[in-house]
Amino acid sequence: MKLAQELWTASLQTILGNAEAIADADLVLGFGAPELLSAPDTWRTLRAKWPGARIVACSTAGEISGTQVLDDSLALTALRFERTQIRCAEVLLSDEMSSAQAGRNLAEQLRGPGLRHVFVLSDGLKVNGSELVAGMTSALPSDVSLTGGLSGDGDRFQQTFVCVDRFDPAPRVAAIGFYGAHIEVSFASLGGWDPFGPERRVTRSKNNVLYELDGQPALDLYEQYLGEHAAALPASGLSFPLCVRATREQTGVVRTILAVNREERSLTFAGDLPIGSYARLMRANFERLVQGAEGAARVCSEGEQSKLPDLAILISCVGRKLLLKQRIEEEVEGVGQVLGRGVALTGFYSYGEISPFTPTARCELHNQTMTITTFSET
């Protein structure tokens, strides 16, 4: 695998790297501000630089380039594989198609001999992430791993973009399949949030819409705990996600608020909250957030790869960025220190992360985690 990276400013000026050195790239990954991805000049420039590459990009709530975290930029990684094949697929989202069906359709496009890993980028607002993951995993062979994330729109939550070879504002899910025995992938996802308050039962919900906890309106309980922060919902909810688990014995997954319905007193989350599951509020501990990112990197580095990874894609939650603020680069720097200086870092801040907790766990949608996927070619 050969790779090179560039970082573009809002004016399309290159301020870091020279990915053009790999003019014959197979794949170019881009993570950028919505305004940049929707600009026609961006795609003319991308295609001129890499005429034969598949270009897959998404909008973000912040871009990761090396150990930098930026806004209003475009982080690019050009890749040339020596012994690995790739295929790209995409599915348009619509009211007529469930997120689970979209996931199945996407996976079925990529199924084939030698498929080892699928990396997925989804619209961040018009998808049920839990259903998307369930649909994809149901249609993929059990030995094919899946990671990725939901695109972002800063802290605006208005419109996100996923692009394959061009800009098209229609909501979609895109995925890249990696084929052959020479691609090595490792992954992990960890958080670092602290629970508070009692654990409650989900007594009324529909998919990712939560109506009642312990028989009480969900929004009422959130307003009770958030106090003065409740007026800023849903944005303030990023600081107070829910940890949800189907049974008391299971490891919980974190769910972040995407929308509030004050008339129904309901909350819409990025993933499902099944009736009967257990839910508990979480809040940030700055040091533990950074430690969680470093922990995910350690799990990746302790995998069974035959060599050090060449590339690490970091997908972290917008809620972590809003909380850590000027300290946000600490979690990326921590990942870089664990993985080593020879590993190229890229990625973005998202509305949801897709990964197993560890390489032996099942794939799930997460919120408020640092998810890392590493790639190398033998």
C-alpha positions in Angstrom: 0.0 0.0 0.0 1.2 3.5 -0.9 -0.5 6.5 0.5 -0.1 10.3 0.6 -2.1 13.0 2.3 -3.2 16.5 1.7 -5.1 19.1 3.8 -7.0 21.8 1.9 -8.3 25.1 3.2 -11.7 26.5 2.4 -10.1 28.3 -0.6 -8.9 24.9 -1.9 -5.3 25.7 -1.1 -3.0 22.8 -0.1 -1.6 23.6 3.3 -0.1 20.2 4.1 1.2 17.2 2.1 1.4 16.2 -1.5 -1.0 13.5 -2.2 -0.8 14.4 -5.9 2.4 12.3 -5.8 0.1 9.3 -6.1 -1.5 10.3 -9.3 -2.5 6.7 -10.1 -4.4 6.3 -6.8 -7.1 3.6 -6.6 -9.0 5.3 -3.8 -9.2 8.8 -2.4 -10.9 9.3 1.0 -12.1 12.8 1.8 -13.5 14.2 5.1 -14.5 17.9 4.9 -16.7 20.8 5.8 -20.2 20.6 4.1 -19.5 23.9 2.3 -16.3 22.5 0.7 -17.9 19.2 -0.4 -20.8 21.0 -2.1 -18.5 23.4 -4.1 -18.2 22.5 -7.8 -14.5 23.6 -7.8 -13.7 21.0 -5.2 -14.8 18.1 -7.5 -13.2 19.6 -10.6 -9.9 19.8 -8.7 -10.2 16.3 -7.2 -10.9 14.7 -10.5 -8.0 16.6 -12.2 -5.6 15.4 -9.5 -6.8 11.7 -9.5 -8.4 10.9 -12.8 -8.6 7.2 -12.3 -9.5 6.9 -8.6 -12.7 6.2 -6.8 -13.3 9.3 -4.6 -15.4 8.7 -1.5 -16.0 11.6 0.9 -18.4 12.8 3.6 -19.2 16.0 5.4 -18.1 16.3 9.0 -18.3 18.1 12.4 -14.6 18.5 12.3 -11.7 17.1 10.3 -8.7 15.0 11.5 -5.4 15.4 9.7 -2.5 13.8 11.5 -2.8 15.0 15.1 -4.6 18.2 14.1 -8.4 18.7 14.5 -9.8 21.4 12.1 -12.9 23.0 10.9 -13.7 24.3 7.4 -11.1 22.1 5.7 -10.8 19.0 3.6 -8.6 16.1 4.7 -7.6 13.9 1.8 -5.8 10.5 1.7 -4.8 9.0 -1.7 -4.3 5.2 -1.6 -2.6 2.9 -4.1 -3.0 -0.8 -3.3 -0.5 -3.4 -4.6 -2.4 -6.7 -3.9 -5.9 -5.6 -2.8 -9.0 -5.0 -4.9 -11.6 -2.4 -3.9 -15.2 -1.9 -4.9 -17.6 1.0 -4.1 -21.3 0.8 -3.6 -24.0 3.3 -2.7 -27.7 3.4 -1.9 -30.0 6.4 -2.0 -32.1 6.8 1.2 -35.9 7.3 0.8 -39.1 7.2 2.8 -40.0 4.0 1.0 -36.9 2.2 2.1 -36.0 1.3 5.7 -32.5 1.9 7.0 -32.2 -1.9 7.4 -33.1 -2.5 3.8 -30.6 0.1 2.7 -28.0 -1.7 4.7 -28.9 -5.1 3.1 -28.9 -3.6 -0.4 -25.5 -2.0 0.2 -24.0 -5.3 1.5 -25.4 -7.3 -1.3 -23.7 -5.0 -3.9 -20.3 -5.8 -2.2 -20.7 -9.5 -1.5 -18.2 -11.6 -3.5 -15.2 -13.8 -3.3 -12.4 -12.5 -1.1 -14.3 -9.7 0.6 -12.5 -9.0 3.9 -13.7 -5.7 5.2 -16.4 -3.1 4.5 -16.0 0.6 5.4 -19.3 2.5 5.4 -20.1 6.3 5.4 -23.7 7.2 5.9 -25.9 10.3 5.8 -26.0 11.4 9.5 -29.5 12.7 9.8 -31.9 10.6 7.6 -30.8 7.2 8.8 -31.5 4.9 11.7 -27.9 3.8 12.4 -28.8 0.8 14.4 -31.0 -0.6 11.6 -28.4 0.3 9.0 -25.8 -1.8 10.8 -28.2 -4.6 11.5 -29.1 -4.7 7.8 -25.5 -4.8 6.6 -24.4 -7.4 9.1 -27.3 -9.7 8.2 -26.3 -9.7 4.6 -22.5 -9.9 5.0 -20.6 -13.1 5.7 -19.8 -13.6 9.3 -16.0 -13.3 8.6 -16.3 -9.9 7.0 -15.8 -7.0 9.4 -17.6 -3.7 9.2 -16.6 -0.2 10.4 -17.4 3.4 9.5 -19.5 6.4 10.6 -22.3 8.8 10.1 -21.5 12.1 8.4 -21.8 15.4 10.2 -22.8 19.0 9.8 -20.8 20.8 12.5 -23.1 21.5 15.4 -25.9 22.6 13.1 -27.7 19.2 12.5 -29.3 20.5 9.3 -27.9 18.6 6.3 -25.1 16.1 5.8 -23.5 14.8 2.6 -22.0 11.5 1.4 -20.3 11.7 -2.0 -19.1 9.0 -4.4 -17.1 10.4 -7.3 -19.2 13.6 -7.4 -21.4 15.9 -5.3 -25.0 15.0 -5.1 -27.1 16.4 -2.1 -29.5 13.4 -2.1 -29.1 11.5 1.2 -27.2 8.2 0.7 -25.1 5.5 2.2 -21.8 4.6 0.6 -19.4 1.7 1.3 -16.0 0.5 0.2 -15.3 -3.2 0.0 -11.7 -4.5 0.4 -10.9 -7.8 -1.2 -8.1 -10.3 -1.0 -5.9 -12.0 1.6 -3.3 -9.2 1.7 -5.4 -6.5 3.4 -5.2 -6.4 7.2 -7.7 -4.5 9.2 -8.0 -3.9 12.9 -10.6 -1.8 14.8 -11.9 -0.8 18.2 -14.3 1.6 19.8 -14.2 3.0 23.3 -15.8 6.0 25.1 -14.8 7.2 28.5 -18.1 8.6 29.9 -19.3 8.3 33.5 -22.8 7.2 34.4 -24.9 9.2 36.9 -28.5 8.9 38.3 -30.5 5.8 38.5 -30.8 3.2 35.7 -34.3 3.3 34.2 -36.3 1.0 32.0 -37.4 2.0 28.5 -41.2 1.7 28.8 -42.3 3.3 25.5 -40.3 3.7 22.4 -40.4 3.2 18.6 -37.1 2.4 17.0 -34.9 5.4 17.8 -37.7 7.6 19.3 -37.9 7.5 23.1 -41.2 8.4 24.6 -41.1 7.1 28.2 -38.6 6.0 30.8 -40.1 4.2 33.9 -43.5 5.4 32.6 -42.5 9.1 32.6 -42.1 11.3 29.5 -38.5 11.1 28.4 -38.2 14.8 27.8 -39.5 15.6 31.3 -36.8 13.4 32.8 -34.1 15.0 30.7 -35.2 18.5 31.6 -35.2 17.5 35.3 -31.6 16.4 35.1 -30.3 19.0 32.7 -31.8 22.0 34.5 -30.7 25.2 32.8 -29.1 23.2 30.0 -32.5 21.8 28.9 -33.4 24.9 27.0 -30.5 24.2 24.6 -31.7 20.7 23.6 -30.9 18.9 21.4 -27.4 20.4 21.2 -26.9 20.3 25.0 -27.9 16.6 24.9 -24.5 15.9 23.4 -23.1 16.4 26.9 -25.6 14.0 28.4 -26.0 10.9 26.3 -27.8 7.7 27.4 -26.1 4.4 28.0 -28.5 1.6 26.8 -28.2 -2.1 27.3 -30.7 -4.9 26.6 -30.0 -6.8 29.8 -28.1 -5.9 33.0 -25.3 -8.3 32.0 -24.6 -6.7 28.7 -22.1 -3.9 27.9 -24.0 -0.8 27.1 -23.9 1.3 24.0 -24.1 5.1 24.1 -26.9 6.9 22.3 -26.9 10.6 21.5 -29.9 12.9 21.0 -30.5 14.1 17.5 -33.9 15.8 17.9 -36.6 16.9 20.4 -40.4 16.9 20.0 -41.7 19.1 22.8 -45.3 18.4 22.0 -44.9 14.7 22.3 -42.3 15.1 25.0 -40.1 12.6 23.1 -36.4 12.4 22.1 -35.0 11.0 18.9 -31.6 9.3 19.2 -29.1 8.2 16.6 -29.8 4.5 17.3 -32.6 2.3 18.6 -33.7 2.1 22.2 -35.8 -1.1 22.5 -38.7 -1.4 24.9 -37.6 -3.2 28.1 -33.9 -2.2 27.8 -32.1 -0.3 30.5 -31.0 3.3 30.1 -28.8 5.5 32.3 -27.6 9.1 31.8 -23.9 9.7 31.2 -21.7 12.8 31.6 -18.2 13.7 30.6 -15.0 13.2 32.4 -12.3 15.0 30.4 -9.4 12.7 31.4 -11.4 9.6 30.8 -12.5 10.7 27.3 -8.8 11.0 26.3 -8.1 7.7 28.0 -10.9 6.1 26.1 -9.4 7.2 22.7 -6.0 5.9 23.8 -7.6 2.6 24.9 -9.2 2.1 21.4 -5.7 2.6 19.9 -4.2 0.1 22.2 -6.8 -2.5 21.2 -6.0 -1.9 17.5 -2.3 -2.1 18.1 -2.7 -5.4 20.0 -4.5 -7.1 17.0 -3.1 -9.9 15.0 -1.6 -7.8 12.2 1.7 -9.1 10.7 3.0 -5.6 10.4 2.4 -2.1 11.7 -0.6 -0.4 10.1 0.0 2.2 7.3 -3.3 4.1 7.9 -5.6 4.7 10.8 -9.1 6.3 10.2 -10.3 7.9 13.4 -14.0 8.6 13.7 -14.9 10.4 16.9 -18.2 11.9 18.0 -19.2 15.6 17.7 -20.2 15.5 21.3 -16.6 14.8 22.4 -15.4 17.7 20.3 -17.9 20.1 21.8 -17.0 19.0 25.3 -13.2 18.9 25.0 -13.1 22.2 23.1 -9.6 23.5 23.0 -8.4 20.2 24.4 -9.8 18.2 21.5 -6.4 17.5 19.9 -5.4 15.6 23.1 -7.4 12.6 22.2 -6.0 12.5 18.6 -2.5 13.0 19.9 -3.0 10.2 22.4 -4.0 7.9 19.6 -1.0 8.9 17.5 1.4 8.2 20.4 -0.1 4.7 20.9 -0.1 3.7 17.3 3.3 5.2 16.5 4.7 7.9 14.3 4.8 5.8 11.2 1.0 5.5 11.0 -0.8 8.1 8.9 -3.9 9.5 10.6 -7.1 10.8 9.1 -10.7 10.9 10.0 -13.6 13.1 11.2 -16.0 14.0 13.9 -19.3 12.3 13.3 -23.0 11.9 14.3 -22.4 8.2 15.0 -19.6 5.6 14.9 -19.9 2.1 13.5 -17.6 -0.6 14.8 -17.4 -3.6 17.2 -16.0 -2.6 20.6 -13.2 -5.1 19.9 -12.2 -7.3 17.0 -14.1 -10.2 18.5 -17.3 -8.4 19.3 -20.3 -7.8 17.1 -20.6 -4.6 15.1 -22.9 -1.9 16.5 -23.7 1.8 16.2 -22.1 3.9 18.9 -22.3 7.5 19.9 -19.7 9.5 21.9 -16.9 7.0 21.2 -13.5 7.2 19.5 -13.6 4.5 16.8 -10.4 3.5 15.0 -9.9 1.4 11.9 -6.3 0.6 10.9 -5.2 -0.7 7.5 -2.1 -2.4 6.2 -1.2 -4.5 3.2 1.1 -7.5 3.3 
